[in-house]
Amino acid sequence: MAVTDEAIEKIKGMIVSGALGPGDRLPKESELAAELGLSRNSLREAVRALSLIRILDVRQGDGTYVTSLDPQLLLEAMSFVVDFHRDDTVLEFLAVRRILEPAATALAASRIGEDQLDVLSAQLDALGTQPSVEQLVAADLEFHRSIVRGAGNSVLCSLLDGLSGPATRARIWRGLTQEAAVGRTLREHRAILGALRDRDAEAARSWATVHIASVEQWLRRSL
């Protein structure tokens, strides 16, 4: 194991064991290095790596702290990695989204508030019947994000938010090249919204699956 990896594992062990909790300040560099049996250089590299993935928060002139360890904060690093996907992996991202988002939509059927559904309905009405591709994609992202938030699971919300990058490019491409894609998207949004209004979890799950799978199938044929 590389020296820096060993240092990361030792700091991770302190957090997992409870020796360091959310919001705690790490001991001084010299003290922590001696306690863990590490060189100060390897400790410094480990702290830098853990701060990049939002485990630690380095505050200049104040010290280094464990973050809140909130799932949404930690999963932000995933969206950074996803942005580097290759075009030949976009179908894999869409497949993961097809597994997770219908489940979140079904969960939202029993949890999302009527006021949230009213907002979604108003947004669809404001979009009209002939939005531009850019308007539709922006509205589509917000539509799905709002429903997943309505499911009340912050981890699921963060995971799906992180997966939205590759899907966005596919949606734009489809909107520009596939005839009737705009109208189909709007109809499917209405169907999902109707299932949520009815508190029908299985119908909401089915419509979400159809909606996501249609993009995936189109992209698979196009590639």
N, CA, C and O of each residue as an XYZ file, in Angstrom:
892
protein
N       0.849     -1.199      0.000
C       0.000      0.000      0.000
C       0.885      1.250      0.000
O       1.842      1.328      0.771
N       0.576      2.222     -0.853
C       1.338      3.459     -0.901
C       1.222      4.186      0.434
O       0.244      4.031      1.166
N       2.250      4.987      0.732
C       2.283      5.675      2.023
C       1.077      6.592      2.192
O       0.481      6.644      3.268
N       0.713      7.319      1.127
C      -0.447      8.216      1.215
C      -1.727      7.429      1.420
O      -2.587      7.838      2.201
N      -1.866      6.297      0.726
C      -3.057      5.458      0.906
C      -3.160      4.962      2.342
O      -4.249      4.891      2.911
N      -2.018      4.623      2.916
C      -2.004      4.167      4.310
C      -2.463      5.290      5.237
O      -3.213      5.061      6.186
N      -2.004      6.500      4.947
C      -2.398      7.651      5.758
C      -3.899      7.903      5.649
O      -4.557      8.200      6.646
N      -4.437      7.782      4.437
C      -5.877      7.958      4.233
C      -6.656      6.911      5.027
O      -7.648      7.231      5.682
N      -6.206      5.678      4.965
C      -6.885      4.600      5.683
C      -6.878      4.835      7.189
O      -7.862      4.541      7.868
N      -5.788      5.359      7.708
C      -5.697      5.594      9.147
C      -6.630      6.724      9.593
O      -7.266      6.630     10.644
N      -6.710      7.781      8.802
C      -7.645      8.872      9.139
C      -9.079      8.376      9.009
O      -9.930      8.672      9.847
N      -9.334      7.616      7.942
C     -10.663      7.028      7.756
C     -11.028      6.162      8.960
O     -12.159      6.203      9.443
N     -10.061      5.379      9.441
C     -10.315      4.522     10.595
C     -10.708      5.317     11.821
O     -11.567      4.881     12.588
N     -10.097      6.479     12.024
C     -10.440      7.331     13.170
C     -11.873      7.836     13.066
O     -12.578      7.950     14.068
N     -12.297      8.142     11.829
C     -13.655      8.662     11.630
C     -14.678      7.542     11.787
O     -15.696      7.714     12.457
N     -14.406      6.400     11.169
C     -15.337      5.270     11.230
C     -15.493      4.761     12.662
O     -16.586      4.371     13.072
N     -14.395      4.768     13.419
C     -14.446      4.268     14.803
C     -15.115      5.236     15.764
O     -15.484      4.866     16.878
N     -15.268      6.486     15.321
C     -15.876      7.484     16.191
C     -14.872      8.320     16.950
O     -15.260      9.220     17.695
N     -13.576      8.043     16.779
C     -12.553      8.855     17.432
C     -12.614     10.298     16.930
O     -12.308     11.236     17.667
N     -13.010     10.461     15.682
C     -13.284     11.783     15.112
C     -14.702     11.769     14.579
O     -15.067     10.881     13.809
N     -15.497     12.734     14.976
C     -16.885     12.794     14.509
C     -17.122     13.993     13.624
O     -16.237     14.837     13.484
N     -18.306     14.095     13.016
C     -18.636     15.248     12.179
C     -18.436     16.561     12.931
O     -18.931     16.741     14.043
N     -17.707     17.462     12.305
C     -17.461     18.766     12.913
C     -16.252     18.824     13.809
O     -15.859     19.910     14.236
N     -15.638     17.674     14.113
C     -14.466     17.669     14.995
C     -13.241     18.229     14.287
O     -13.065     18.085     13.077
N     -12.411     18.866     15.083
C     -11.143     19.392     14.554
C     -10.059     18.343     14.726
O      -9.946     17.728     15.786
N      -9.260     18.136     13.684
C      -8.156     17.192     13.775
C      -7.061     17.750     14.678
O      -6.888     18.967     14.746
N      -6.323     16.894     15.370
C      -5.176     17.364     16.154
C      -4.173     18.083     15.251
O      -4.238     17.982     14.026
N      -3.262     18.798     15.868
C      -2.226     19.467     15.092
C      -1.476     18.446     14.240
O      -1.355     17.275     14.602
N      -0.983     18.914     13.117
C      -0.334     18.025     12.150
C       0.766     17.189     12.788
O       0.837     15.979     12.574
N       1.623     17.836     13.572
C       2.745     17.107     14.179
C       2.254     16.050     15.162
O       2.809     14.954     15.229
N       1.217     16.378     15.923
C       0.677     15.441     16.908
C      -0.003     14.259     16.223
O       0.183     13.109     16.620
N      -0.799     14.556     15.181
C      -1.525     13.492     14.490
C      -0.560     12.567     13.745
O      -0.748     11.351     13.726
N       0.470     13.150     13.136
C       1.458     12.340     12.422
C       2.154     11.375     13.380
O       2.368     10.206     13.061
N       2.504     11.891     14.564
C       3.167     11.037     15.558
C       2.220      9.957     16.063
O       2.623      8.807     16.235
N       0.958     10.324     16.301
C      -0.033      9.372     16.813
C      -0.281      8.243     15.823
O      -0.448      7.091     16.225
N      -0.307      8.559     14.543
C      -0.607      7.558     13.518
C       0.645      6.888     12.961
O       0.547      5.963     12.154
N       1.825      7.352     13.388
C       3.058      6.767     12.875
C       3.316      7.109     11.429
O       3.800      6.275     10.664
N       2.994      8.346     11.046
C       3.133      8.779      9.662
C       4.116      9.936      9.566
O       4.371     10.636     10.546
N       4.663     10.127      8.371
C       5.452     11.341      8.137
C       4.479     12.497      7.934
O       3.326     12.296      7.555
N       4.954     13.692      8.189
C       4.071     14.859      8.026
C       3.702     15.048      6.554
O       2.603     15.510      6.248
N       4.610     14.695      5.641
C       4.315     14.834      4.213
C       3.181     13.903      3.779
O       2.273     14.316      3.058
N       3.239     12.640      4.225
C       2.186     11.695      3.838
C       0.856     12.085      4.472
O      -0.198     11.934      3.853
N       0.902     12.587      5.701
C      -0.323     13.052      6.350
C      -0.927     14.225      5.586
O      -2.141     14.309      5.399
N      -0.048     15.132      5.149
C      -0.506     16.314      4.410
C      -1.175     15.896      3.103
O      -2.215     16.444      2.736
N      -0.590     14.936      2.404
C      -1.170     14.451      1.149
C      -2.517     13.770      1.394
O      -3.447     13.923      0.603
N      -2.615     13.025      2.482
C      -3.882     12.353      2.815
C      -4.971     13.366      3.116
O      -6.111     13.210      2.677
N      -4.621     14.401      3.861
C      -5.595     15.450      4.193
C      -6.061     16.142      2.920
O      -7.248     16.427      2.758
N      -5.116     16.413      2.012
C      -5.478     17.069      0.749
C      -6.454     16.193     -0.044
O      -7.440     16.692     -0.586
N      -6.178     14.890     -0.109
C      -7.050     13.972     -0.857
C      -8.434     13.891     -0.220
O      -9.440     13.898     -0.928
N      -8.494     13.814      1.099
C      -9.784     13.694      1.784
C     -10.576     14.991      1.740
O     -11.802     14.974      1.844
N      -9.891     16.104      1.588
C     -10.624     17.370      1.458
C     -11.258     17.494      0.075
O     -12.309     18.117     -0.078
N     -10.609     16.895     -0.940
C     -11.162     16.943     -2.295
C     -12.477     16.184     -2.401
O     -13.346     16.548     -3.193
N     -12.622     15.131     -1.605
C     -13.866     14.348     -1.649
C     -14.789     14.717     -0.481
O     -15.706     13.970     -0.138
N     -14.535     15.859      0.110
C     -15.433     16.484      1.089
C     -15.545     15.719      2.400
O     -16.552     15.834      3.099
N     -14.521     14.937      2.743
C     -14.481     14.282      4.046
C     -13.918     15.251      5.085
O     -14.398     15.329      6.215
N     -12.892     15.983      4.672
C     -12.255     16.962      5.547
C     -12.418     18.358      4.969
O     -12.552     18.542      3.760
N     -12.401     19.331      5.861
C     -12.516     20.737      5.474
C     -11.298     21.468      6.029
O     -11.172     21.641      7.241
N     -10.403     21.898      5.141
C      -9.187     22.604      5.558
C      -9.485     24.098      5.589
O      -9.809     24.700      4.565
N      -9.372     24.684      6.764
C      -9.658     26.112      6.943
C      -8.351     26.836      7.249
O      -7.747     26.658      8.307
N      -7.940     27.650      6.296
C      -6.664     28.347      6.448
C      -6.643     29.176      7.735
O      -7.553     29.962      8.000
N      -5.588     28.982      8.524
C      -5.434     29.742      9.756
C      -6.271     29.238     10.911
O      -6.199     29.788     12.010
N      -7.061     28.209     10.689
C      -7.938     27.705     11.741
C      -7.684     26.236     12.053
O      -7.697     25.836     13.217
N      -7.456     25.438     11.030
C      -7.230     24.016     11.239
C      -8.000     23.175     10.252
O      -8.604     23.703      9.319
N      -7.985     21.876     10.448
C      -8.678     20.931      9.575
C      -9.774     20.240     10.363
O      -9.551     19.760     11.474
N     -10.959     20.196      9.774
C     -12.128     19.655     10.455
C     -12.749     18.518      9.638
O     -12.643     18.477      8.412
N     -13.393     17.607     10.350
C     -14.237     16.626      9.681
C     -15.501     17.367      9.245
O     -16.061     18.141     10.021
N     -15.952     17.137      8.017
C     -17.170     17.798      7.551
C     -18.398     17.208      8.245
O     -18.277     16.385      9.152
N     -19.569     17.639      7.809
C     -20.808     17.103      8.374
C     -21.011     15.630      8.007
O     -21.801     14.930      8.639
N     -20.281     15.161      6.967
C     -20.422     13.802      6.433
C     -21.840     13.545      5.921
O     -22.276     12.397      5.828
N     -22.541     14.606      5.596
C     -23.875     14.475      5.024
C     -23.776     13.771      3.670
O     -22.906     14.112      2.869
N     -24.645     12.798      3.398
C     -24.552     12.060      2.132
C     -24.555     12.958      0.901
O     -23.826     12.696     -0.056
N     -25.364     14.012      0.913
C     -25.419     14.895     -0.246
C     -24.075     15.565     -0.486
O     -23.653     15.739     -1.629
N     -23.407     15.938      0.599
C     -22.096     16.564      0.482
C     -21.072     15.585     -0.070
O     -20.303     15.923     -0.970
N     -21.062     14.377      0.470
C     -20.073     13.384      0.050
C     -20.297     12.921     -1.385
O     -19.342     12.624     -2.104
N     -21.558     12.861     -1.797
C     -21.848     12.369     -3.146
C     -21.621     13.418     -4.230
O     -21.709     13.111     -5.419
N     -21.328     14.655     -3.826
C     -20.996     15.668     -4.821
C     -19.760     15.259     -5.624
O     -19.625     15.595     -6.800
N     -18.867     14.530     -4.965
C     -17.654     14.085     -5.666
C     -17.999     13.165     -6.823
O     -17.286     13.131     -7.825
N     -19.094     12.413     -6.692
C     -19.480     11.491     -7.753
C     -19.841     12.243     -9.024
O     -19.480     11.815    -10.120
N     -20.558     13.373     -8.889
C     -20.951     14.125    -10.081
C     -19.724     14.667    -10.803
O     -19.730     14.801    -12.027
N     -18.668     14.981    -10.048
C     -17.418     15.444    -10.654
C     -16.806     14.336    -11.508
O     -16.345     14.582    -12.623
N     -16.806     13.116    -10.975
C     -16.258     11.966    -11.706
C     -17.116     11.650    -12.929
O     -16.592     11.357    -14.004
N     -18.429     11.710    -12.761
C     -19.346     11.394    -13.866
C     -19.134     12.327    -15.053
O     -19.316     11.922    -16.201
N     -18.750     13.577    -14.783
C     -18.535     14.534    -15.864
C     -17.425     14.095    -16.820
O     -17.326     14.615    -17.932
N     -16.589     13.140    -16.396
C     -15.494     12.669    -17.238
C     -15.849     11.387    -17.985
O     -14.971     10.706    -18.514
N     -17.139     11.063    -18.027
C     -17.535      9.832    -18.713
C     -17.188      9.902    -20.201
O     -17.129     10.983    -20.788
N     -16.966      8.755    -20.785
C     -16.775      8.660    -22.230
C     -18.122      8.432    -22.892
O     -19.050      7.908    -22.276
N     -18.218      8.829    -24.141
C     -19.484      8.676    -24.853
C     -19.947      7.224    -24.907
O     -21.149      6.959    -24.939
N     -18.999      6.274    -24.918
C     -19.406      4.877    -25.021
C     -19.914      4.310    -23.685
O     -20.330      3.153    -23.622
N     -19.879      5.122    -22.623
C     -20.419      4.651    -21.339
C     -21.760      5.288    -21.004
O     -22.343      4.988    -19.962
N     -22.260      6.170    -21.879
C     -23.498      6.880    -21.554
C     -24.676      5.922    -21.377
O     -25.560      6.164    -20.555
N     -24.686      4.832    -22.151
C     -25.767      3.855    -22.009
C     -25.746      3.194    -20.638
O     -26.794      2.845    -20.095
N     -24.565      3.024    -20.089
C     -24.469      2.423    -18.755
C     -25.029      3.372    -17.697
O     -25.697      2.938    -16.758
N     -24.757      4.657    -17.851
C     -25.325      5.637    -16.923
C     -26.852      5.663    -17.024
O     -27.549      5.728    -16.012
N     -27.360      5.613    -18.252
C     -28.811      5.608    -18.439
C     -29.440      4.353    -17.854
O     -30.544      4.408    -17.314
N     -28.749      3.222    -17.957
C     -29.268      1.972    -17.395
C     -29.368      2.065    -15.876
O     -30.335      1.585    -15.285
N     -28.374      2.679    -15.247
C     -28.428      2.862    -13.788
C     -29.576      3.796    -13.422
O     -30.294      3.564    -12.449
N     -29.738      4.847    -14.206
C     -30.843      5.771    -13.945
C     -32.186      5.056    -14.099
O     -33.117      5.315    -13.336
N     -32.291      4.157    -15.082
C     -33.541      3.415    -15.293
C     -33.852      2.499    -14.111
O     -35.019      2.208    -13.848
N     -32.842      2.050    -13.409
C     -33.062      1.216    -12.227
C     -33.513      2.061    -11.034
O     -34.431      1.684    -10.305
N     -32.856      3.206    -10.847
C     -33.076      3.991     -9.625
C     -34.267      4.945     -9.690
O     -35.032      5.048     -8.731
N     -34.428      5.646    -10.822
C     -35.430      6.711    -10.844
C     -36.873      6.219    -10.761
O     -37.673      6.844    -10.065
N     -37.250      5.126    -11.440
C     -38.622      4.637    -11.253
C     -38.924      4.288     -9.797
O     -40.041      4.499     -9.325
N     -37.935      3.758     -9.090
C     -38.125      3.444     -7.668
C     -38.355      4.729     -6.872
O     -39.215      4.776     -5.992
N     -37.587      5.762     -7.184
C     -37.762      7.044     -6.501
C     -39.119      7.655     -6.825
O     -39.761      8.244     -5.955
N     -39.560      7.516     -8.076
C     -40.853      8.063     -8.489
C     -41.994      7.335     -7.783
O     -42.970      7.959     -7.366
N     -41.872      6.016     -7.651
C     -42.880      5.240     -6.921
C     -42.939      5.672     -5.457
O     -44.016      5.775     -4.871
N     -41.773      5.919     -4.880
C     -41.709      6.365     -3.483
C     -42.356      7.733     -3.331
O     -43.023      8.008     -2.334
N     -42.152      8.591     -4.331
C     -42.720      9.944     -4.275
C     -44.246      9.924     -4.303
O     -44.885     10.851     -3.804
N     -44.832      8.884     -4.878
C     -46.297      8.820     -4.982
C     -46.972      8.917     -3.621
O     -48.086      9.431     -3.515
N     -46.313      8.431     -2.587
C     -46.909      8.484     -1.254
C     -46.351      9.612     -0.394
O     -46.823      9.834      0.721
N     -45.336     10.332     -0.910
C     -44.659     11.313     -0.054
C     -44.710     12.748     -0.563
O     -44.696     13.688      0.232
N     -44.768     12.923     -1.878
C     -44.717     14.278     -2.426
C     -45.986     15.041     -2.059
O     -47.083     14.484     -2.063
N     -45.820     16.319     -1.742
C     -46.959     17.128     -1.304
C     -47.802     17.631     -2.465
O     -47.317     17.753     -3.590
N     -49.048     17.917     -2.189
C     -49.944     18.452     -3.228
C     -49.437     19.787     -3.747
O     -49.568     20.085     -4.934
N     -48.861     20.588     -2.864
C     -48.328     21.881     -3.301
C     -47.173     21.691     -4.280
O     -47.022     22.472     -5.220
N     -46.353     20.652     -4.065
C     -45.263     20.363     -4.994
C     -45.803     19.899     -6.348
O     -45.258     20.247     -7.396
N     -46.877     19.112     -6.312
C     -47.495     18.665     -7.561
C     -48.112     19.844     -8.303
O     -48.078     19.892     -9.532
N     -48.674     20.790     -7.564
C     -49.237     21.990     -8.192
C     -48.150     22.790     -8.911
O     -48.372     23.310    -10.004
N     -46.987     22.880     -8.294
C     -45.870     23.598     -8.910
C     -45.427     22.895    -10.192
O     -45.179     23.551    -11.204
N     -45.327     21.580    -10.156
C     -44.940     20.813    -11.347
C     -45.960     21.002    -12.464
O     -45.594     21.163    -13.628
N     -47.228     20.982    -12.105
C     -48.285     21.163    -13.097
C     -48.208     22.550    -13.730
O     -48.354     22.695    -14.944
N     -47.981     23.559    -12.905
C     -47.878     24.930    -13.410
C     -46.673     25.088    -14.336
O     -46.741     25.794    -15.342
N     -45.572     24.427    -13.987
C     -44.376     24.489    -14.827
C     -44.617     23.842    -16.188
O     -44.151     24.345    -17.210
N     -45.350     22.723    -16.198
C     -45.680     22.078    -17.467
C     -46.584     22.971    -18.308
O     -46.397     23.089    -19.519
N     -47.560     23.596    -17.664
C     -48.462     24.505    -18.383
C     -47.688     25.672    -18.990
O     -47.937     26.066    -20.130
N     -46.744     26.223    -18.217
C     -45.980     27.382    -18.677
C     -45.071     27.026    -19.848
O     -44.734     27.884    -20.663
N     -44.678     25.763    -19.929
C     -43.791     25.319    -20.994
C     -44.484     25.338    -22.356
O     -43.830     25.503    -23.386
N     -45.806     25.168    -22.358
C     -46.548     25.161    -23.607
C     -46.383     23.862    -24.380
O     -45.860     22.877    -23.859
N     -46.830     23.873    -25.619
C     -46.791     22.648    -26.432
C     -45.611     22.593    -27.397
O     -45.306     21.535    -27.948
N     -44.947     23.731    -27.604
C     -43.831     23.760    -28.553
C     -42.611     24.467    -27.966
O     -42.147     25.460    -28.526
N     -42.090     23.971    -26.853
C     -40.882     24.599    -26.297
C     -39.670     24.268    -27.168
O     -39.687     23.306    -27.936
N     -38.628     25.074    -27.037
C     -37.377     24.746    -27.725
C     -36.754     23.534    -27.042
O     -37.127     23.176    -25.925
N     -35.807     22.912    -27.723
C     -35.132     21.748    -27.134
C     -34.435     22.144    -25.834
O     -34.468     21.401    -24.853
N     -33.800     23.328    -25.834
C     -33.099     23.785    -24.630
C     -34.069     23.995    -23.477
O     -33.781     23.613    -22.343
N     -35.227     24.606    -23.764
C     -36.235     24.809    -22.724
C     -36.763     23.484    -22.194
O     -36.951     23.315    -20.989
N     -36.998     22.554    -23.100
C     -37.532     21.254    -22.699
C     -36.545     20.490    -21.824
O     -36.933     19.911    -20.810
N     -35.274     20.486    -22.211
C     -34.272     19.750    -21.443
C     -34.131     20.353    -20.042
O     -34.056     19.620    -19.056
N     -34.094     21.690    -19.954
C     -33.991     22.343    -18.642
C     -35.203     22.003    -17.779
O     -35.069     21.718    -16.589
N     -36.397     22.037    -18.395
C     -37.624     21.714    -17.653
C     -37.659     20.241    -17.260
O     -38.125     19.889    -16.176
N     -37.159     19.380    -18.156
C     -37.130     17.941    -17.888
C     -36.245     17.636    -16.680
O     -36.618     16.849    -15.810
N     -35.077     18.261    -16.635
C     -34.167     18.053    -15.505
C     -34.824     18.478    -14.193
O     -34.748     17.762    -13.195
N     -35.466     19.643    -14.199
C     -36.099     20.141    -12.983
C     -37.311     19.302    -12.601
O     -37.571     19.094    -11.416
N     -38.049     18.822    -13.583
C     -39.216     17.972    -13.328
C     -38.798     16.714    -12.566
O     -39.384     16.374    -11.538
N     -37.783     16.034    -13.082
C     -37.346     14.787    -12.444
C     -36.672     15.045    -11.099
O     -36.840     14.278    -10.151
N     -35.911     16.131    -11.029
C     -35.234     16.465     -9.765
C     -36.262     16.741     -8.672
O     -36.087     16.317     -7.530
N     -37.325     17.448     -9.020
C     -38.363     17.781     -8.040
C     -39.075     16.526     -7.539
O     -39.377     16.409     -6.351
N     -39.341     15.592     -8.446
C     -40.014     14.350     -8.047
C     -39.125     13.523     -7.129
O     -39.586     12.983     -6.124
N     -37.844     13.428     -7.483
C     -36.929     12.645     -6.643
C     -36.781     13.303     -5.273
O     -36.710     12.611     -4.258
N     -36.734     14.631     -5.239
C     -36.700     15.315     -3.937
C     -37.951     14.996     -3.143
O     -37.908     14.839     -1.922
N     -39.068     14.903     -3.852
C     -40.335     14.593     -3.194
C     -40.384     13.203     -2.601
O     -41.239     12.915     -1.763
N     -39.465     12.324     -3.029
C     -39.410     10.972     -2.466
C     -38.848     10.981     -1.049
O     -39.021     10.022     -0.296
N     -38.171     12.077     -0.693
C     -37.705     12.230      0.679
C     -36.486     11.414      1.049
O     -36.270     11.121      2.225
N     -35.676     11.039      0.054
C     -34.466     10.266      0.335
C     -33.274     11.041     -0.234
O     -33.063     11.063     -1.447
N     -32.502     11.672      0.642
C     -31.423     12.557      0.191
C     -30.318     11.804     -0.534
O     -29.698     12.346     -1.449
N     -30.063     10.562     -0.136
C     -29.016      9.774     -0.798
C     -29.427      9.461     -2.235
O     -28.634      9.628     -3.163
N     -30.654      9.013     -2.413
C     -31.167      8.703     -3.745
C     -31.170      9.952     -4.619
O     -30.827      9.897     -5.800
N     -31.557     11.068     -4.030
C     -31.591     12.331     -4.764
C     -30.190     12.717     -5.248
O     -30.016     13.126     -6.396
N     -29.199     12.585     -4.370
C     -27.831     12.943     -4.729
C     -27.268     12.015     -5.794
O     -26.576     12.459     -6.711
N     -27.564     10.721     -5.672
C     -27.094      9.762     -6.671
C     -27.645     10.100     -8.055
O     -26.900     10.128     -9.035
N     -28.941     10.355     -8.130
C     -29.560     10.633     -9.422
C     -29.127     11.984     -9.967
O     -29.001     12.149    -11.181
N     -28.899     12.950     -9.090
C     -28.409     14.249     -9.530
C     -27.027     14.093    -10.159
O     -26.714     14.729    -11.166
N     -26.208     13.238     -9.552
C     -24.875     13.007    -10.078
C     -24.872     12.309    -11.422
O     -23.930     12.455    -12.201
N     -25.926     11.547    -11.699
C     -26.021     10.810    -12.959
C     -26.650     11.623    -14.082
O     -26.754     11.141    -15.210
N     -27.067     12.841    -13.788
C     -27.851     13.601    -14.772
C     -27.015     14.139    -15.926
O     -27.553     14.406    -17.000
N     -25.691     14.305    -15.721
C     -24.851     14.887    -16.768
C     -24.898     14.152    -18.093
O     -25.267     14.752    -19.102
N     -24.534     12.862    -18.131
C     -24.573     12.118    -19.395
C     -25.974     12.067    -19.998
O     -26.127     12.118    -21.218
N     -26.991     11.968    -19.152
C     -28.362     11.900    -19.643
C     -28.764     13.198    -20.322
O     -29.540     13.182    -21.277
N     -28.245     14.323    -19.839
C     -28.595     15.626    -20.417
C     -28.155     15.707    -21.867
O     -28.912     16.166    -22.722
N     -26.939     15.265    -22.150
C     -26.447     15.303    -23.532
C     -27.299     14.414    -24.434
O     -27.595     14.781    -25.571
N     -27.688     13.256    -23.933
C     -28.521     12.344    -24.730
C     -29.878     12.969    -25.017
O     -30.404     12.832    -26.122
N     -30.452     13.657    -24.026
C     -31.770     14.290    -24.217
C     -31.713     15.374    -25.284
O     -32.611     15.483    -26.119
N     -30.651     16.173    -25.251
C     -30.513     17.239    -26.250
C     -30.385     16.636    -27.646
O     -31.050     17.078    -28.583
N     -29.542     15.644    -27.777
C     -29.332     14.978    -29.066
C     -30.646     14.400    -29.576
O     -30.975     14.545    -30.754
N     -31.392     13.748    -28.699
C     -32.661     13.156    -29.112
C     -33.652     14.240    -29.541
O     -34.336     14.098    -30.554
N     -33.723     15.322    -28.764
C     -34.659     16.394    -29.085
C     -34.382     17.040    -30.429
O     -35.298     17.493    -31.115
N     -33.100     17.078    -30.799
C     -32.721     17.693    -32.070
C     -32.922     16.773    -33.261
O     -33.111     17.245    -34.382
N     -32.884     15.458    -33.033
C     -32.861     14.529    -34.160
C     -34.089     13.630    -34.290
O     -34.381     13.156    -35.388
N     -34.807     13.386    -33.205
C     -35.925     12.450    -33.292
C     -37.248     13.195    -33.455
O     -37.603     14.061    -32.657
N     -37.944     12.837    -34.488
C     -39.242     13.463    -34.754
C     -40.221     13.150    -33.620
O     -40.290     12.019    -33.138
N     -40.965     14.158    -33.207
C     -42.003     14.039    -32.182
C     -41.462     13.788    -30.771
O     -42.231     13.450    -29.870
N     -40.136     13.950    -30.567
C     -39.565     13.701    -29.235
C     -40.103     14.686    -28.207
O     -40.338     14.319    -27.056
N     -40.301     15.943    -28.621
C     -40.782     16.967    -27.680
C     -42.182     16.621    -27.189
O     -42.446     16.617    -25.987
N     -43.081     16.328    -28.139
C     -44.459     15.992    -27.765
C     -44.531     14.746    -26.898
O     -45.309     14.687    -25.946
N     -43.714     13.748    -27.232
C     -43.719     12.507    -26.444
C     -43.248     12.765    -25.015
O     -43.823     12.239    -24.062
N     -42.205     13.572    -24.874
C     -41.700     13.887    -23.543
C     -42.762     14.580    -22.699
O     -42.951     14.244    -21.530
N     -43.456     15.549    -23.295
C     -44.494     16.278    -22.565
C     -45.640     15.357    -22.152
O     -46.154     15.463    -21.038
N     -46.038     14.459    -23.043
C     -47.124     13.520    -22.713
C     -46.707     12.590    -21.573
O     -47.501     12.298    -20.679
N     -45.478     12.135    -21.612
C     -45.014     11.233    -20.557
C     -44.894     11.960    -19.224
O     -45.162     11.381    -18.172
N     -44.493     13.225    -19.266
C     -44.462     14.014    -18.029
C     -45.868     14.130    -17.442
O     -46.055     13.990    -16.233
N     -46.849     14.385    -18.295
C     -48.237     14.490    -17.823
C     -48.704     13.166    -17.220
O     -49.415     13.150    -16.215
N     -48.305     12.073    -17.833
C     -48.713     10.756    -17.335
C     -48.085     10.469    -15.963
O     -48.745      9.941    -15.068
N     -46.817     10.819    -15.814
C     -46.155     10.637    -14.518
C     -46.830     11.503    -13.462
O     -47.096     11.049    -12.349
N     -47.100     12.736    -13.817
C     -47.751     13.649    -12.877
C     -49.134     13.145    -12.490
O     -49.530     13.232    -11.328
N     -49.872     12.613    -13.473
C     -51.204     12.079    -13.187
C     -51.145     10.902    -12.219
O     -51.987     10.787    -11.328
N     -50.155     10.027    -12.390
C     -50.003      8.885    -11.480
C     -49.665      9.348    -10.074
O     -50.135      8.769     -9.095
N     -48.852     10.387     -9.972
C     -48.518     10.936     -8.653
C     -49.744     11.561     -8.009
O     -49.959     11.424     -6.805
N     -50.540     12.242     -8.808
C     -51.789     12.841     -8.295
C     -52.710     11.756     -7.744
O     -53.375     11.944     -6.724
N     -52.737     10.621     -8.436
C     -53.602      9.506     -8.024
C     -53.003      8.697     -6.877
O     -53.643      7.785     -6.354
N     -51.784      9.029     -6.491
C     -51.064      8.280     -5.453
C     -50.922      6.803     -5.839
O     -50.989      5.902     -5.003
N     -50.723      6.600     -7.143
C     -50.584      5.246     -7.682
C     -49.107      4.956     -7.905
O     -48.547      5.309     -8.943
N     -48.486      4.317     -6.936
C     -47.044      4.092     -6.976
C     -46.620      3.243     -8.171
O     -45.607      3.535     -8.808
N     -47.383      2.197     -8.482
C     -46.987      1.304     -9.568
C     -47.134      1.973    -10.927
O     -46.302      1.776    -11.812
N     -48.197      2.768    -11.095
C     -48.347      3.508    -12.352
C     -47.232      4.537    -12.494
O     -46.700      4.727    -13.588
N     -46.875      5.203    -11.397
C     -45.787      6.182    -11.424
C     -44.470      5.502    -11.792
O     -43.687      6.025    -12.584
N     -44.240      4.326    -11.204
C     -43.030      3.571    -11.516
C     -43.011      3.175    -13.000
O     -41.982      3.297    -13.666
N     -44.147      2.703    -13.508
C     -44.212      2.239    -14.896
C     -43.979      3.371    -15.882
O     -43.224      3.218    -16.842
N     -44.628      4.510    -15.645
C     -44.461      5.637    -16.558
C     -43.034      6.180    -16.521
O     -42.487      6.568    -17.553
N     -42.436      6.207    -15.341
C     -41.045      6.664    -15.244
C     -40.116      5.717    -15.997
O     -39.175      6.157    -16.657
N     -40.381      4.424    -15.896
C     -39.574      3.435    -16.616
C     -39.709      3.622    -18.122
O     -38.710      3.626    -18.842
N     -40.934      3.777    -18.597
C     -41.181      3.995    -20.028
C     -40.457      5.256    -20.499
O     -39.834      5.270    -21.561
N     -40.548      6.298    -19.703
C     -39.976      7.591    -20.062
C     -38.455      7.501    -20.216
O     -37.894      7.996    -21.193
N     -37.804      6.875    -19.258
C     -36.340      6.771    -19.293
C     -35.894      5.755    -20.338
O     -34.915      5.980    -21.050
N     -36.609      4.644    -20.429
C     -36.238      3.596    -21.377
C     -36.347      4.073    -22.819
O     -35.601      3.609    -23.681
N     -37.266      4.992    -23.088
C     -37.409      5.464    -24.464
C     -36.168      6.220    -24.923
O     -35.756      6.097    -26.076
N     -35.571      7.001    -24.023
C     -34.321      7.694    -24.352
C     -33.195      6.678    -24.548
O     -32.402      6.780    -25.483
N     -33.145      5.708    -23.653
C     -32.105      4.678    -23.720
C     -32.207      3.871    -25.019
O     -31.198      3.615    -25.677
N     -33.428      3.475    -25.383
C     -33.618      2.687    -26.603
C     -33.268      3.489    -27.844
O     -32.654      2.970    -28.777
N     -33.664      4.767    -27.852
C     -33.346      5.616    -28.988
C     -31.831      5.763    -29.131
O     -31.298      5.679    -30.238
N     -31.137      5.982    -28.007
C     -29.701      6.172    -28.051
C     -28.997      4.890    -28.490
O     -28.021      4.934    -29.240
N     -29.498      3.752    -28.017
C     -28.890      2.481    -28.400
C     -28.979      2.276    -29.921
O     -28.027      1.818    -30.553
N     -30.147      2.625    -30.498
C     -30.295      2.493    -31.959
C     -29.396      3.480    -32.693
O     -28.811      3.161    -33.727
N     -29.296      4.694    -32.133
C     -28.494      5.742    -32.786
C     -27.015      5.408    -32.792
O     -26.298      5.724    -33.742
N     -26.563      4.761    -31.717
C     -25.142      4.403    -31.626
C     -24.822      3.170    -32.444
O     -23.671      2.733    -32.478
